[in-house]
Structures are given as structure tokens and as C-alpha cells.
Amino acid sequence: MGTFNVKVSVGHPAGGDLFPVSALVDTGATHSMMPQSLMARLRIAPLRASRYSIADGSTIEYHVADARFGLGGEVRYCPVIFGPEDEFLVGATTLEIFELVVDPLGERLVPADRLTL
């Protein structure tokens, strides 16, 4: 499957403005990931640290919190990992929370009940 980016907005779970970014859709990632500096700018504090397996088979610990995500005209609360500066990812739990699936041919996200095969 090819990779593609989507426009998504991220904000503090208590409210306020949503910050727009372009993020890579990564169905192999459990949670979405945004740069730690963006999380600080949005005043989102880590809730916990969790260990994750990465592509090379090693594990790494990241901070995790909840954030508001805007995607396709909807806003939902989703877990987000505090990542490195160049990591803007939309992961599987965010797609599930928004009830979206990947249309690999059209390189887009579509409602789960509208995917045509």
C-alpha cells in the first residue's frame, strides 16, 4: 500500500484553537504521533509513558496524552504520542475513533461504511 498525507488539526483536550498540520497516514502505527514541541506549544502535558515496538524491532518509550483531533469536518479525542520533530503521523486508533478506513487506490480516508471494493 502506498503512503499519503492528510490534513488534520490538533488541539488541547480542554478546548481552544486546533492547529492544522499535514500528517502521514500510518495504519501500522497504533497511536497518532505529533512532535513534542507542538504538544508543548498546545500546552498538552504527558499523562503517562508507554513502550512501543518500532519498525526495526526495538522498543522505545514515549510520552502519551489525549488531544482533540479535527479530521474531515469532525472533532474527536484521541491518544497522541509525543514524538520527534519531524514525525506527524495519523495512526490506527485515530482512524478507528473517526470511523475511517484507508482507500489505497484513491489515497484517501473514507467512512468505514462507504468503502467500495
C-alpha positions in Angstrom: 0.0 0.0 0.0 1.3 3.5 -0.8 1.6 6.2 1.7 -0.1 9.6 1.7 -0.7 12.6 3.9 -3.9 14.1 5.2 -4.8 17.5 6.7 -5.5 17.1 10.4 -5.8 19.6 13.2 -4.7 19.0 16.8 -5.6 20.9 20.0 -5.7 20.8 23.8 -8.4 18.4 25.1 -9.9 21.2 27.2 -10.7 23.4 24.2 -9.2 26.3 22.3 -7.9 26.5 18.7 -7.0 23.5 16.7 -3.5 23.7 15.0 -3.5 22.4 11.4 -0.8 20.0 10.2 -0.1 17.6 7.3 0.3 14.1 8.7 1.3 10.8 7.1 -1.4 8.1 7.4 0.3 5.1 9.1 -2.0 2.2 9.6 0.9 0.3 11.2 1.2 2.8 14.0 -1.1 2.2 17.0 -1.5 5.9 18.0 -1.0 9.1 16.2 2.3 10.9 16.8 3.0 14.6 16.8 6.2 16.5 17.6 6.9 17.1 21.3 7.4 20.8 20.5 3.9 21.0 19.1 2.5 19.3 22.2 4.3 21.9 24.4 3.0 24.7 22.2 -0.5 23.4 22.7 0.2 23.1 26.4 -0.7 19.4 26.4 1.1 17.6 29.2 2.0 13.9 29.1 -0.3 11.7 31.0 1.9 8.6 31.0 4.9 6.9 29.4 4.4 3.8 27.3 6.7 1.4 25.4 6.3 0.9 21.7 7.9 -1.5 19.2 9.2 0.3 16.2 10.0 -0.9 12.6 13.5 -2.2 13.3 12.1 -4.5 16.1 13.5 -2.4 19.0 11.3 -0.8 21.7 11.3 2.8 22.7 9.4 4.7 25.4 7.3 7.7 24.5 5.1 10.1 26.5 1.4 9.9 25.7 -1.6 12.2 26.3 -5.0 12.8 24.9 -5.7 15.6 22.4 -8.5 16.8 20.2 -8.1 15.9 16.6 -10.0 17.5 13.7 -10.3 15.4 10.6 -12.9 15.5 7.8 -15.0 18.2 9.5 -15.3 16.2 12.7 -13.6 16.6 16.1 -12.7 13.7 18.4 -10.5 13.0 21.4 -7.6 10.6 20.6 -4.4 9.4 22.2 -1.3 11.1 20.8 2.4 10.2 21.2 4.9 12.9 21.8 7.4 12.2 19.0 10.5 13.7 17.3 10.3 17.0 15.5 9.7 15.5 12.0 7.0 13.0 13.0 3.5 13.8 12.1 1.5 10.5 11.9 -2.1 9.6 12.0 -2.3 6.1 13.5 -4.8 3.3 13.6 -6.6 4.3 16.8 -7.3 7.8 15.4 -8.7 6.2 12.3 -10.9 3.9 14.4 -12.2 6.7 16.6 -13.2 8.7 13.5 -14.6 5.5 11.9 -12.4 5.9 8.8 -10.6 3.4 6.6 -7.9 3.8 4.0 -8.8 3.8 0.4 -5.4 2.7 -1.0 -6.3 3.2 -4.7 -7.6 6.7 -4.1 -5.0 7.5 -1.4 -7.7 9.0 0.9 -9.6 8.3 4.0 -13.3 7.3 3.7 -16.0 6.4 6.2 -15.8 2.8 7.2 -19.2 2.0 5.9 -18.6 3.5 2.4 -15.6 1.8 1.2 -16.2 0.1 -2.2 -14.3 -2.9 -3.2 
